[in-house]
Amino acid sequence: MITDAWLARSRALHLSGYKLIGAGLLVSILLMLGSVVTYHGVFLEGVRQGWPGFASVGRMVHRSELETQEVFMRENLDAMARKLGEMQARMLQLESLGERVAGLAGLNPAEFKSNLGAGGVLVAGRDLSVSELMVAMDRLDLSSSSRVDWLTVVESRLFDQKIQRTMVPTEQPVSNVPVGSPFGFRIDPITGRSALHTGLDFPADTGTPILAAAGGVVVVQEYHPAYGNMVEVDHGNQLITRYAHASRVDVKKGDIVKRGQKIAEVGSTGRSTGPHLHFEVWVSGVPHDPQRFLAAGESMATAQLQTARTHKP
């Protein structure tokens, strides 16, 4: 009910719940608009014109805003500085690991360290500025790039070494069979005279698998009057292995074989007194004792087994 004393009359208004809510919202909006208009029209104008009392209040508000922004920026800079310090510490660990791996690859660990950019752990003795933080991040980026480049070289060298190891005849050509006749001079079983035995003999039953002592390419697969059914595998670097007296050959010239792959079966073809594998290793056209290569393979296998046992969880 609204009463107007000047006109000496009254009027009744009936408001429902929705009307009351709408009226409340309208009043709230009007108050907000009034506050905005007052702030921009009176307060800001008073600060700009330098009205008495308004300048000091404006300075206080502005200083408060600057302090809030500075605290926010400082907190972010401190967080970035701590993260940068953690990253630099990890880079130092990576440097130590890289030096050890470089030694395993046959490279000079000092070269790994000398190729790195400037670094070091970030000491938080004082607050860092934005420019100082950017300089530290640039150094870290340069240092990480150098490490990546050098580790790529180390990886390439280790890969080459792995390939070379797979191409060296260290795999036993006949599994679980002892050597019957070693490399060197002996009494020839057919002539009875002293003669150079240019390989190792592995006596075994006919049909026993003959395995490639290393990976390579078959360059010879033929029947030889003395060697019988013979296979030669080229392993690169003028290194060749020869497998003789086979009863059956499973590969042909031009085939690529892997270490431990079956290439033939034991037999007694050619100049032979019984079933066995005659195994030779030639380096630059000169026969070498295959036992030296096979012994190196056994040593590597033993070392790998010991390492596996040492690191067993």
matplotlib code that plots the C-alpha trace (Angstrom):
import matplotlib.pyplot as plt

x = [0.0, 1.5, 0.0, 0.5, 0.0, 0.1, -2.6, -4.4, -5.0, -3.6, -3.1, -2.6, -0.2, -0.4, 2.9, 3.3, 6.4, 7.8, 7.1, 9.0, 12.0, 11.9, 11.8, 14.7, 16.8, 15.9, 16.9, 20.2, 21.0, 20.2, 22.5, 25.4, 24.9, 24.8, 28.1, 29.8, 28.6, 29.6, 33.1, 33.8, 32.0, 33.0, 35.9, 38.1, 37.2, 38.1, 41.5, 42.2, 41.2, 43.0, 40.0, 40.8, 40.9, 40.6, 44.3, 45.5, 42.8, 43.8, 47.4, 46.5, 44.4, 47.1, 49.8, 47.8, 47.3, 51.0, 51.9, 49.5, 50.9, 54.5, 53.7, 52.1, 55.1, 57.6, 55.8, 55.9, 59.6, 60.5, 58.6, 60.3, 63.7, 63.2, 62.1, 65.2, 67.4, 65.9, 66.4, 70.1, 70.7, 69.2, 71.5, 74.5, 73.4, 73.0, 76.5, 77.9, 76.0, 77.1, 80.7, 80.4, 78.6, 81.1, 83.9, 82.0, 81.8, 85.5, 85.2, 87.1, 84.8, 86.6, 85.2, 81.7, 82.3, 84.1, 81.4, 78.7, 77.6, 77.9, 75.8, 75.8, 73.2, 71.1, 71.8, 68.8, 70.8, 68.8, 65.8, 66.4, 65.2, 63.4, 66.5, 68.7, 66.2, 66.0, 69.8, 69.9, 67.2, 69.1, 72.3, 70.3, 68.8, 72.3, 73.7, 70.9, 71.3, 75.0, 74.3, 71.7, 74.2, 77.0, 74.7, 73.6, 77.3, 77.7, 74.6, 75.9, 79.3, 77.6, 75.4, 78.4, 80.1, 77.0, 77.0, 80.7, 80.2, 77.4, 79.7, 82.6, 82.5, 82.1, 79.0, 79.7, 79.0, 77.9, 76.1, 77.4, 80.1, 83.8, 86.6, 88.1, 91.1, 92.5, 94.2, 97.8, 100.2, 99.2, 99.6, 97.2, 94.7, 94.9, 98.5, 100.0, 102.4, 102.7, 100.5, 98.9, 95.3, 93.8, 90.6, 88.8, 87.0, 83.7, 82.8, 79.1, 76.4, 75.3, 72.5, 73.5, 72.7, 75.6, 75.1, 76.5, 79.2, 78.2, 76.0, 77.1, 76.5, 77.0, 79.7, 80.5, 78.2, 79.8, 81.2, 85.0, 87.1, 88.8, 86.1, 83.1, 79.9, 81.2, 79.8, 81.7, 80.2, 81.7, 81.4, 83.0, 86.4, 88.0, 86.7, 85.4, 84.2, 84.2, 82.1, 83.1, 82.1, 78.4, 75.9, 73.3, 73.4, 70.4, 71.7, 72.8, 75.2, 74.0, 71.8, 72.1, 72.4, 72.1, 74.3, 73.2, 71.1, 71.2, 73.0, 73.9, 74.1, 77.1, 78.3, 81.4, 81.7, 85.0, 88.3, 87.0, 87.3, 84.0, 81.1, 82.3, 82.3, 85.6, 85.4, 87.8, 88.3, 90.1, 91.3, 92.7, 93.3, 95.2, 93.8, 93.5, 92.8, 89.0, 89.3, 90.4, 87.2, 85.0, 86.8, 86.1, 82.4, 82.4, 84.0, 81.4, 78.6, 80.1, 80.5, 76.9, 75.6, 77.5, 76.1, 72.6, 73.1, 74.5, 71.5, 68.9, 66.2]
y = [0.0, 3.4, 6.5, 10.0, 12.6, 15.6, 14.3, 12.9, 9.5, 6.0, 3.2, -0.6, -2.7, -6.5, -8.2, -11.9, -14.0, -13.7, -10.0, -9.6, -11.5, -9.5, -6.2, -7.4, -8.2, -4.8, -3.0, -4.9, -4.1, -0.4, -0.3, -2.0, 0.4, 3.3, 2.1, 1.8, 5.2, 6.7, 5.1, 6.1, 9.4, 10.7, 8.8, 8.5, 12.0, 13.2, 11.4, 12.8, 16.4, 16.2, 17.0, 17.2, 13.7, 11.8, 11.9, 10.1, 7.5, 6.9, 6.5, 4.0, 1.9, 2.1, 1.1, -1.8, -3.1, -2.8, -4.7, -7.5, -7.8, -7.7, -10.5, -12.6, -12.1, -12.8, -16.0, -17.2, -16.2, -18.1, -21.2, -21.0, -20.5, -23.6, -25.6, -24.4, -25.4, -28.9, -29.2, -28.1, -30.7, -33.4, -32.1, -32.6, -36.2, -36.6, -35.3, -37.8, -40.6, -39.4, -39.5, -43.2, -44.2, -42.3, -44.4, -47.6, -46.5, -45.9, -42.2, -39.7, -38.7, -35.3, -34.4, -35.0, -32.5, -29.9, -29.8, -28.7, -25.1, -23.2, -24.5, -25.2, -25.5, -22.4, -20.9, -19.2, -16.8, -13.8, -13.0, -13.4, -10.9, -11.8, -11.1, -13.3, -16.1, -15.9, -16.0, -19.1, -20.8, -19.9, -21.5, -24.6, -24.9, -24.7, -27.2, -29.7, -29.3, -30.1, -33.2, -34.4, -34.0, -35.8, -38.6, -39.2, -39.7, -42.1, -44.0, -44.3, -45.6, -48.2, -49.3, -49.7, -51.8, -53.9, -54.6, -55.4, -57.9, -59.6, -59.9, -61.6, -65.4, -66.1, -68.5, -72.2, -73.7, -77.1, -76.8, -78.8, -80.6, -80.5, -79.9, -83.1, -81.8, -78.4, -75.8, -76.3, -78.9, -82.5, -86.0, -86.1, -89.0, -90.0, -89.5, -90.1, -87.2, -83.9, -81.2, -77.9, -78.3, -74.9, -75.2, -77.0, -80.3, -80.9, -84.6, -85.2, -87.4, -87.0, -84.5, -82.5, -78.8, -76.5, -72.9, -69.7, -68.4, -64.8, -62.8, -62.3, -63.0, -66.4, -66.0, -69.6, -72.7, -75.5, -79.0, -79.0, -82.1, -81.8, -79.9, -81.7, -79.7, -76.3, -73.0, -69.7, -66.7, -63.2, -61.1, -57.9, -56.4, -59.3, -61.8, -65.2, -68.4, -71.8, -74.8, -78.1, -81.8, -81.0, -83.7, -81.1, -77.3, -75.1, -71.8, -70.6, -68.0, -64.5, -65.4, -63.2, -65.3, -64.4, -65.5, -68.9, -69.6, -73.2, -73.2, -76.9, -80.3, -82.4, -85.0, -86.7, -85.5, -84.7, -85.7, -87.0, -90.1, -89.7, -87.3, -84.0, -80.3, -78.7, -75.0, -72.3, -68.6, -66.5, -62.9, -61.1, -64.4, -66.0, -68.8, -68.1, -70.3, -70.3, -71.2, -67.7, -66.2, -68.9, -68.3, -64.6, -65.4, -67.6, -64.8, -62.3, -64.7, -65.3, -61.5, -60.9, -63.7, -62.2, -58.7, -60.1, -61.8, -58.7, -56.6, -59.2, -57.6]
z = [0.0, -1.0, 0.6, -0.9, 1.8, -0.6, -2.8, 0.3, -1.4, -1.2, -3.6, -3.0, -5.0, -4.8, -5.6, -6.1, -5.3, -8.9, -8.9, -5.6, -7.0, -10.2, -8.2, -6.1, -9.1, -10.7, -7.6, -7.4, -11.0, -10.5, -7.4, -9.4, -12.3, -9.9, -8.2, -11.6, -12.7, -9.4, -9.6, -13.2, -13.1, -9.7, -8.3, -11.4, -12.4, -9.0, -9.2, -12.6, -11.6, -8.3, -6.1, -2.4, -0.8, -4.1, -5.0, -1.9, -2.2, -5.8, -4.9, -2.2, -4.6, -7.3, -4.9, -3.6, -7.2, -7.9, -4.7, -5.6, -9.1, -7.8, -5.2, -8.0, -10.3, -7.5, -6.6, -10.2, -10.6, -7.5, -8.7, -12.1, -10.4, -8.3, -11.3, -13.2, -10.4, -10.4, -14.2, -13.8, -11.2, -13.5, -16.3, -14.0, -13.4, -17.1, -17.6, -15.2, -16.9, -20.3, -19.3, -18.2, -21.3, -23.5, -21.8, -22.7, -26.3, -26.5, -26.5, -24.4, -21.5, -21.3, -24.7, -23.5, -20.7, -22.8, -25.4, -22.9, -22.5, -19.3, -16.5, -12.8, -10.0, -9.5, -6.1, -4.6, -2.4, -3.6, -5.7, -9.5, -12.0, -15.1, -17.3, -15.1, -15.2, -19.0, -19.3, -17.1, -19.2, -22.4, -20.9, -19.9, -23.4, -25.0, -22.5, -23.2, -26.9, -26.6, -24.5, -27.0, -29.9, -28.0, -26.7, -30.3, -31.2, -28.3, -29.4, -32.9, -31.7, -29.4, -32.3, -34.5, -31.8, -31.4, -35.2, -35.2, -32.3, -34.2, -37.2, -35.3, -35.2, -31.5, -31.7, -31.3, -34.8, -33.3, -30.0, -27.0, -29.0, -27.8, -30.2, -31.6, -33.5, -32.8, -35.0, -35.8, -37.0, -36.6, -38.1, -41.1, -40.5, -44.2, -45.2, -41.8, -42.3, -40.4, -41.9, -40.9, -39.8, -40.6, -38.5, -35.8, -36.1, -34.3, -34.4, -34.4, -35.8, -39.4, -39.6, -36.5, -37.2, -38.2, -37.0, -38.4, -36.0, -36.8, -39.1, -42.7, -46.3, -48.0, -50.6, -51.4, -51.5, -53.5, -53.5, -53.0, -53.6, -50.2, -48.2, -49.6, -49.3, -48.2, -47.2, -46.7, -45.0, -45.4, -42.2, -43.5, -42.7, -44.7, -42.1, -43.5, -41.9, -43.7, -42.9, -44.5, -45.0, -44.6, -45.6, -46.4, -47.1, -46.2, -47.7, -51.1, -52.4, -51.7, -48.7, -45.6, -42.4, -38.7, -35.8, -34.6, -37.8, -39.1, -42.4, -43.0, -41.3, -40.2, -42.7, -44.0, -47.6, -49.3, -47.7, -44.4, -42.3, -40.5, -39.8, -38.4, -39.0, -40.2, -39.2, -40.3, -39.7, -42.3, -41.8, -44.8, -46.6, -43.6, -41.5, -37.8, -34.8, -34.5, -30.8, -30.0, -31.4, -29.7, -26.4, -26.7, -27.2, -24.1, -22.1, -23.2, -22.4, -18.9, -18.3, -19.4, -17.1, -14.1, -14.9, -15.1, -11.7, -10.1, -11.3, -10.5, -8.4]

ax = plt.figure().add_subplot(projection="3d")
ax.plot(x, y, z, "-o")
ax.set_aspect("equal")
plt.show()
